[in-house]
């Protein structure tokens, strides 16, 4: 895998791959919007994107994955559909942007598959890791911000929204609890890229901390 300092030599800036992870309702979208807007104001060449659904092909895959009518989807099918979405997204969006020296902010990436499918769906870390490393040429983010909140608070936030729950959000509490624990394990497993943030703090305070870290990485 190419080091970030070797990537993007053809572009204007130095590439940086940032991902955000967390349980449902952890506030990733708010943080990503704030970070994206801040970097744009700083005239940084930045792309904000998401999984599943960061491409036209991915949007269709996302509709299948989150459709509550497909309650009976096999965990293996689910794992492969998330991986298919990621394959398209990686080759169409992430890699070209990094190669062009851009900053990429991604709402969920491989760690979501490791936590949700590898652990909570019991597919196993190794299989999910092998599949996803094959798809992405072993490319992990330079930094991963984990918005850490008790899963119960996240679910409560979802219930306060107007729309109904999608297929994943509607899973049992024990499922979400396992996802939360899996993220703690992943943070220990990848200490060099994981930064844990207290997701119950005020969004402005979290953003301030995110900016401090990103500024360090960009300088
Ligand atoms: P989304 O509406 O984007 O949720 P959020 O705002 O919480 O990111 O839906 C994505 C859902 O898909 C979410 O429940 C997490 C799940 N997911 C996986 O299970 N595996 C994956 O690899 C990815 C990328 C997402």
Boltz pocket constraint, residues with backbone or C-beta under 6 A from the ligand:
constraints:
  - pocket:
      binder: B
      contacts: [[A, 22], [A, 23], [A, 24], [A, 25], [A, 28], [A, 29], [A, 51], [A, 52], [A, 66], [A, 82], [A, 107], [A, 108], [A, 109], [A, 110], [A, 112], [A, 113], [A, 114], [A, 116], [A, 117], [A, 168], [A, 169]]
      max_distance: 6.0
